[in-house]
Amino acid sequence: MPVILVLEDDTATRDALTETLRRLFPRSRVIASRTDAEPAAVEREGATVVLATLPVAERLCRETACLAARTVALTHAMGPDTLMRAEALGVCASLRAPASAEHLRTVLGPLLDG
């Protein structure tokens, strides 16, 4: 079963993302945590996809290179500098926050099916 790990400190945002992801991907297990989750915890959960803000994605990618292939960064800014920063990290996708259900389905669907 695919596992989606949502790393978000804001409780309302974390709850909304979790509910949306559970509705969109009922065959996946959705786990929500604060952004201070250790990389070891990410691995322990067996995350297929990690959904995190760009700064958190940066920290995870620096601390555990293998996470970069399945990390999706959420960012409020989608300008060239932000996208180049995300690309340099090696994240597999970037989504404008707050991400719509349609965008979440489009980006995460192929990652979870594979």
N, C-alpha and C positions, 0 to 999 in steps of 0.2 A: 504494500500500500504506500503510495507516495506521501511524503510528509512536507508540509509547508510550515516553516518557522517564521513567525512575524516578530520582529524586534522593534518595539516602539515603547517609549516611556509614557506618552500621554494615554491615560486609561480610556478615554472616550474614543480616541482614534484607534487604539489597539482593539477595542471591543468591536467597533464598526468594521474594521478590516477583517477581523476574525469571522464575524457573522457573514459578511459578504463572501469571503473565500469558502466557507462551509457550504453556503448555498450554491456557489458556482461549481465547486469541485467536491460533490458529496462522497466520492470514492477516495478522497484524500483525508489524511489526518491533519488538522490545523492546530498548531501549538503557538501560543502567544507568550512572549516574555519581555521583560524590560531590556533595554539596550546594553546593560552591563553584563549580559550573559557571556560567559567565558567561551572561547572557541572550543574547548573540550566538551562543553555542554551542547554546543551545536552539533558536534560529531556524535555525541552520545544519543541524541534524539534521532539520528539517522536522517537528517534533513535532506530532502530532494532539492528543495528550493528555499533560500533564505531571502526574505523580503525585509529590507532595512533602509534607513535613511542613508544618504551618501556618506556622511562622516562615519557612521557605524560600519558601513560596507568597507570603507577604507581601512578601518581598524582591523576588521576581520580578515581582509585580504592581506594586510601586512603581517598579521600574526599566524595565519594559516593559509598558505598559497592555494591549497586544493579547494578552498571554498569559493574562489573567484569564478570558477566555471558554472556555478549554480546560484550566484548571488544576483538579485535584482535590486537596484538602487532606486529609492524614492527621493525625489528632489523637487523643491518648489521652483527652482530656476532651471530652464532648459536651454539656456544660451550655449553658444559654441564652447566657451571656457568650461562650463559644467560638463557638457557632453565629452569633451576631450579629457577632462579629469576622470570621468567614469570609464572611458575607453582605456585610458592608461592603466587603470586598476585591473582591467580584464573582466569586469562584471559582464554578465551575459546580456543585460538589458537595463535601461533606465526608464522610469515612469515618472510623469509629473504628479506630484502630490497636491491635493488628494486624488488618488487614482480612481477612475470610474470603474464600475463592474465590467463594462465592455473592454476597457483597456487591460484590466487584470486578466480577463478571459483570453484575450488575444495574445498577451505576452506569456502568461504562465501555462496556458493550455498545452502548447507544444513541449514545454519543459517537463510537464507532469506525465504526458503520454509517452515520452521517450524513456 
